[in-house]
Amino acid sequence: KREKTLSSIKKKLKVAFGATKFGSNLPFACVSASPQDGAAPIGVDSLIDVLRSKVNMPQRDSTGPFMFSYDHAFPIKGQGTVLTGTVLSGAVKPAQ
């Protein structure tokens, strides 16, 4: 029954996504991290496989100059500012 339900939902989603810039040829990974019957998680391995096949990990040069693209700045009263973001190249060590 579960497979039949998932198949029906996938078909509907493909039609819906087909009308968008993403198209209908999308990978699906059906996951239940905490099934209602208390069983072990279902589909987590297939989710990991889909992500690994679609996500490209950027190659960063850790020897070049330190370049940091920040996303957010959080001022902390009396302490300074904390930045969050992505290291594009280089490396940094504590107390630098």
N, C-alpha and C positions, 0 to 999 in steps of 0.2 A: 504494500500500500504506500509506503514512504517513497519508493522509487517512482511510482505512478504520479504521486502528488508533485514530486520534484520535477519530473519531466514536464508536467503541465505548466508549472510556474516558470521553468526555463523557456518554454515556447512563448509564453506571454511576455516575458522580459525581452526576448529576442525581437519580438514585434515592436515593443515599446522603444527599445534602443535603436532599432532599424530606422526610426524616424529622426534620429539625432545624428550629430557629427561622429559619434562613436561607432555607429553601424551595428549590424546584427551579428557579426562574427566576433563575439567576445568570449573569452574563457570564463567558465563558471566553476566555482568551488563551493559546494553546499556543505555548510559547517554547522554543527550543533555542539558548542563547547560544553554545554551542561544540559544534556537531554532530560526531559521531564520524568522519564522512568528511572533516573538515577544511574543510567548506564555510563560507560566511559565516553569521552568526547568522540564525535563522529566527524570525519572529513578534514581534520586539522592537517594531516599529511598531504592531502590533495591541495589544500590552500597553500601550503609551503611550496609545493611543486609548481603551482601556477605562478606564484610570486617570483620564484627563482627563474622561471622561464621568461618572464616579462619585464623584470626590473633589471636595469643595467647599473652596476655599481661603478661609479666614476673612479678613474685612476688618478690619484693625487701624488704630486711630487713633494715628498717630505723634506727634501734637501734644499728646495728653493726658498725664496723669501716668504715670511709669514703673511698670508693674506686671509682675512676673515670678513665674511659677508654677514652683517648682523641683521636679525629680524626684529628683535624687540629690545628695548632698553627699560630697565626697572630701577628707578631711584630708590635707594635704601637710606632713610634718614640717619645722618650721623656716620654712615659707612662709605657711601659712594654709589656707584651705579653698576648694576649687573647687566651684561649683554648676553643675549642668546643668538645663535646663528650657526653658520657653517664655515668650517675651515676649508678654504679652497686650495691652499698650498702651504708648505712649510710645516713647522712644528713649534710647540711652545712647551716649556717645562714649568713646574711650580716655582714661584718666586721670581719669575722673569718679568 
